[in-house]
Amino acid sequence: MLVNNYTDWPIVDGYYYNADNNIRIESGVILESNVSIGSGVRIGSGVSLGSGVSLGSGVSLGSGVSLGLNVILGSDVRLESGVILESNVCLGSGTILNKNIVTIHGSKHLCHIYGKDFDNIKIGCEIHSFDYWLENYESIGKEYNYSESEIAEYKTYIDMIIDHYKGDKNEN
């Protein structure tokens, strides 16, 4: 169902509630245009949803979640409080995130963490482990006609992502 203004819905147990679709939205939520929300969705306070966002049935968004333009979440996805997803991210059904996904808009392709264990990096259509990227970033860059400066740019992104996620694993 397309939702542009939920504040007209009745308030039940502190939520704006749509009984027809069993949707609950806390106060302070920002919905841009053309947001589609499936049945049984729960949205926490202070959430921001960009234009064209689509939430499947049973999605749960914790407080302060921010979704960029055209984000698509499959059914039963759960994003814990404070998770931020940049534009054009698509998460499959049943995904649970309790941390931010680092996404970098490089000069040629998107570069981001990938995999349920946050142990791979995806650049364009190439998905590899941390170690594989470190050993092969130059040859992959050359294969895709990256310039020397673009190869250096993406090596910086690879290092940043690895530092961020390996640091998280060492803290746990």
Secondary structure, DSSP 8 states (H G I E B T S, - for coil): -EES--TTS-EETTEEEETTTTEEE-TT-EE-TTEEE-TT-EE-TT-EE-TT-EE-TT-EE-TT-EE-TT-EE-TT-EE-TT-EE-TT-EE-TT-EESS---EEE-SSSEEEEETTTT-EEEETTEEEEHHHHHHHHHHHHHHTT--HHHHHHHHHHHHHHHHHHHHHHHH-
